[in-house]
Amino acid sequence: MKLHYRMQFRRRLALALALLLSLMIPCAAAEESAAAVGYAMEDYRDAAAKASFSSAEKRSRYVIIAADWWESGIQAAFPRGGTATVTDVDTGISWQVSRYQGTNHADCQPLTSEDAEKMKAACGGEWTWERRAIIVTIDGKHYAASMNCMPHGNGSIGGNGFGGHHCIHFINSRTSGTNKVCPEHQNAIKKALSLNAMM
């Protein structure tokens, strides 16, 4: 009788271990994938960086969308001449932009001098090439994105206190100079997407 119970116990233990291993292996694979440099959509959905708006009233409870620049339709949603609201993840400051040009990414410019002042404040009071996590809101939908804080090149809005345009990147968009995906921009996008886990 004791032998029977021992064999039953061993059988159950073996089944439990097999189940545990089957659960652990995919988790380990997911962690390895997240640690690797890659730009599959899963990497963005599972982004785990911590970020928050500066104040509770600035944090809206909405879903932030992971939009691939080439495949999601974001270019049609944000066409040249289109406008959007940009919200800086770290400060919660929001302002309006217009898409000027851009093929590999969106070349944008603040709509007014007041918008330019808000953008500059969000960037720490100076224009820099720093990549910042942002939320781009278009027609009530909120997209994870990244921007730099440096006016450069040409622009089409006069009197807005911003000499040229700056770059807004979405998933898998590329820089103009290298025609490659910028890891810093992609990391900032993951940071913006991580807000989903906090809401």
Long-range contacts (C-beta under 8 A, 24 or more apart in sequence): 37-183, 39-171, 39-172, 39-181, 39-186, 41-66, 41-68, 41-171, 43-190, 44-144, 44-171, 44-189, 44-190, 44-193, 45-193, 47-190, 47-191, 47-193, 47-194, 48-194, 48-197, 49-187, 49-190, 49-191, 49-194, 50-194, 50-198, 51-89, 51-90, 51-133, 51-191, 51-192, 51-194, 51-195, 51-198, 52-89, 52-195, 52-198, 53-87, 53-89, 53-91, 53-92, 53-195, 54-90, 54-91, 54-92, 55-92, 58-87, 58-92, 59-92, 59-195, 59-199, 60-142, 61-199, 62-142, 62-199, 63-142, 63-196, 64-135, 64-142, 64-143, 64-144, 64-192, 64-193, 64-195, 64-196, 65-141, 65-142, 65-143, 65-144, 66-144, 66-171, 66-189, 66-193, 67-143, 67-144, 67-170, 67-171, 68-170, 68-171, 68-172, 69-104, 69-105, 69-169, 69-170, 69-171, 69-172, 69-173, 70-172, 70-173, 71-172, 72-170, 72-171, 74-143, 74-170, 77-138, 77-139, 77-141, 78-106, 78-136, 78-138, 82-138, 83-111, 84-108, 84-136, 84-137, 84-138, 85-136, 85-137, 85-138, 86-119, 86-134, 86-135, 86-136, 86-137, 86-145, 86-147, 86-168, 87-134, 87-135, 87-137, 88-122, 88-123, 88-132, 88-133, 88-134, 89-132, 89-133, 89-134, 89-135, 89-191, 89-192, 89-195, 90-122, 90-132, 90-133, 91-121, 91-122, 93-118, 93-119, 93-121, 93-122, 94-118, 95-119, 95-122, 97-168, 98-156, 98-157, 99-168, 100-154, 100-155, 100-156, 100-165, 101-165, 102-167, 102-176, 104-173, 104-174, 104-175, 104-176, 104-179, 105-167, 105-168, 105-169, 105-170, 105-173, 105-174, 105-175, 105-176, 106-167, 106-168, 106-169, 106-170, 106-173, 107-153, 107-165, 107-166, 107-167, 107-168, 108-147, 108-165, 108-166, 108-167, 108-168, 109-155, 109-156, 109-157, 109-160, 109-162, 109-164, 109-165, 109-166, 110-157, 110-160, 110-161, 110-162, 111-157, 111-160, 112-160, 113-159, 113-160, 113-161, 113-162, 115-160, 116-160, 116-161, 116-162, 117-161, 119-149, 119-162, 120-149, 122-149, 123-149, 124-149, 127-151, 131-182, 131-184, 131-185, 131-187, 131-188, 132-188, 133-188, 133-189, 133-191, 133-192, 134-168, 134-188, 134-192, 135-192, 135-195, 136-168, 136-170, 143-170, 144-170, 144-171, 144-189, 144-190, 144-192, 144-193, 145-169, 145-170, 145-189, 145-192, 146-184, 146-185, 146-186, 146-187, 146-188, 146-189, 146-192
